[in-house]
Amino acid sequence: MVDKAQIWEWLAKVPDPEIPVISVTELGIVRDVVLEGDAVVVTVTPTYSGCPATSVINFEIERALREKGVAQVRMEQRLSPPWTTDWLTDAARDKLRAYGIAPPVDGTGATGVVAGRVNRLTGRAVVVACPRCGSEATQKVSQHGSTPCKAAYQCRDCLEPFDYFKCI
């Protein structure tokens, strides 16, 4: 029989299908792992209710556990509380930046603050830094990026386009 810590280690190696440099645990969507007899129950909160990757994520989690010898896997979905970008780990934020995606601005997901607007809590503008050169001279090109969870931005200094992981 396997223990929960081992299962969490295995899940930490399951990549997000849309952003393969981060794992499903770094993304913060794996909410719980429970051992029920010989079965492993994994609870996942989707990034949003219409996320097209949800079924692929569930399949990949189940496949990874079965490859490690877990015969009985049950996937459950938890919608409340809803996922927020505040659940991304620091490691995930660093990996997003290295991959060329600007991570969500810290602490803005749960408050509903949108990049480029004034944060009601701090009174300061929320700024998206370029993941390539670090410049804060950036502009949103489109609310729609390469996937529904990203917006298209461009750096005014290095002129490179990049995706910004939207705050949810």
C-alpha positions in Angstrom: 0.0 0.0 0.0 1.2 3.5 -0.8 1.0 6.5 1.5 -0.4 10.0 0.8 3.1 11.6 0.7 4.2 9.3 -2.1 1.0 10.1 -4.1 1.6 13.8 -3.7 5.1 13.3 -5.0 3.8 11.5 -8.0 1.2 14.2 -8.7 3.9 16.8 -8.5 5.3 15.3 -11.7 2.0 15.5 -13.7 2.3 18.6 -15.9 -0.5 21.0 -16.7 -1.4 20.2 -20.4 -1.6 23.9 -21.4 1.5 25.0 -19.5 3.7 21.9 -19.3 6.5 23.6 -17.2 4.3 23.6 -14.1 2.7 20.6 -12.4 -0.9 20.2 -11.4 0.2 20.6 -7.7 2.1 23.8 -8.4 -0.9 25.1 -10.2 -2.8 24.5 -7.0 -5.7 22.6 -8.4 -5.1 19.3 -6.6 -7.1 20.0 -3.4 -7.0 16.7 -1.6 -5.8 13.1 -1.7 -7.6 10.5 0.4 -6.9 6.8 0.8 -10.1 4.8 1.0 -9.1 1.2 1.4 -7.3 0.2 -1.8 -8.6 3.3 -3.6 -7.0 6.7 -4.0 -9.4 9.6 -4.3 -8.0 12.8 -5.8 -10.0 16.0 -5.5 -9.3 18.6 -8.2 -10.7 22.2 -8.4 -10.7 23.3 -12.1 -9.1 26.7 -12.8 -12.6 27.8 -14.0 -15.8 25.9 -14.8 -15.3 26.0 -18.6 -11.6 25.0 -18.6 -11.1 22.8 -21.7 -8.1 21.1 -20.0 -10.0 19.7 -17.0 -10.8 16.3 -18.6 -7.2 16.0 -19.8 -5.9 16.9 -16.4 -8.1 14.2 -14.7 -7.0 11.6 -17.3 -3.3 12.4 -16.8 -3.6 12.3 -13.0 -5.4 8.9 -13.2 -2.9 7.6 -15.8 0.1 8.7 -13.7 -1.2 6.9 -10.6 -2.1 3.7 -12.5 1.4 3.7 -14.0 2.7 3.6 -10.4 0.6 0.6 -9.6 -2.5 2.3 -8.1 -5.3 0.1 -9.4 -8.3 2.1 -8.1 -8.4 5.8 -8.7 -11.4 8.0 -8.2 -11.4 11.6 -9.4 -13.7 14.1 -7.7 -14.3 17.7 -8.5 -14.6 20.5 -5.9 -16.0 23.8 -7.2 -16.1 25.6 -3.8 -14.1 27.5 -3.0 -13.4 28.4 -6.6 -9.8 28.2 -7.7 -7.8 31.4 -7.6 -4.4 32.3 -9.1 -3.4 33.0 -5.5 -3.1 29.2 -5.2 -0.1 29.1 -7.6 3.0 28.2 -5.8 6.1 30.4 -5.8 7.9 27.7 -7.8 5.1 27.8 -10.4 5.4 31.6 -10.7 9.1 31.4 -11.3 8.7 28.6 -13.9 6.0 30.6 -15.7 8.3 33.6 -15.9 11.2 31.5 -17.2 8.9 30.0 -19.8 8.0 33.5 -21.0 4.6 33.9 -19.4 4.1 36.7 -16.9 2.7 35.2 -13.7 -0.4 36.7 -12.1 0.4 39.8 -10.0 0.6 38.6 -6.4 -2.5 38.7 -4.3 -4.8 40.0 -7.0 -6.7 36.8 -7.8 -8.9 36.6 -4.8 -9.6 40.3 -4.7 -10.7 40.5 -8.3 -8.1 43.2 -9.1 -7.3 43.4 -12.8 -3.8 44.2 -14.1 -3.6 47.7 -15.4 -6.2 48.9 -12.9 -5.8 50.4 -9.4 -5.7 47.9 -6.6 -8.4 49.0 -4.1 -6.4 47.6 -1.2 -3.1 49.3 -1.9 -4.2 52.3 -4.0 -1.4 51.5 -6.5 -1.7 50.4 -10.1 -1.3 46.7 -10.8 1.7 46.4 -13.2 2.5 43.3 -15.3 6.3 43.0 -15.7 7.8 41.6 -18.9 8.9 38.0 -18.2 11.8 38.4 -20.7 13.5 41.7 -19.6 11.7 42.6 -16.4 10.5 46.0 -17.6 7.2 47.3 -16.2 6.6 49.3 -19.4 4.1 46.8 -20.8 0.7 47.1 -22.4 -2.2 44.8 -22.9 -2.8 44.0 -26.5 -5.8 41.8 -26.1 -7.8 40.3 -23.2 -7.5 37.0 -25.1 -4.2 35.2 -25.2 -3.0 31.8 -26.4 -5.5 30.1 -23.9 -8.6 31.4 -22.2 -6.6 31.9 -18.9 -4.1 34.2 -20.5 -4.1 37.7 -22.0 -1.8 39.0 -24.7 0.7 41.7 -23.7 3.7 43.4 -25.3 6.7 45.0 -23.7 7.4 48.6 -24.8 11.1 48.2 -24.0 12.2 44.9 -25.6 9.1 44.9 -27.9 8.5 41.2 -27.3 5.0 39.9 -27.1 4.1 37.7 -24.1 1.2 36.0 -22.4 0.0 37.2 -19.0 -1.6 34.5 -16.7 -4.9 36.3 -15.8 -5.8 36.8 -12.2 -8.8 34.6 -11.4 
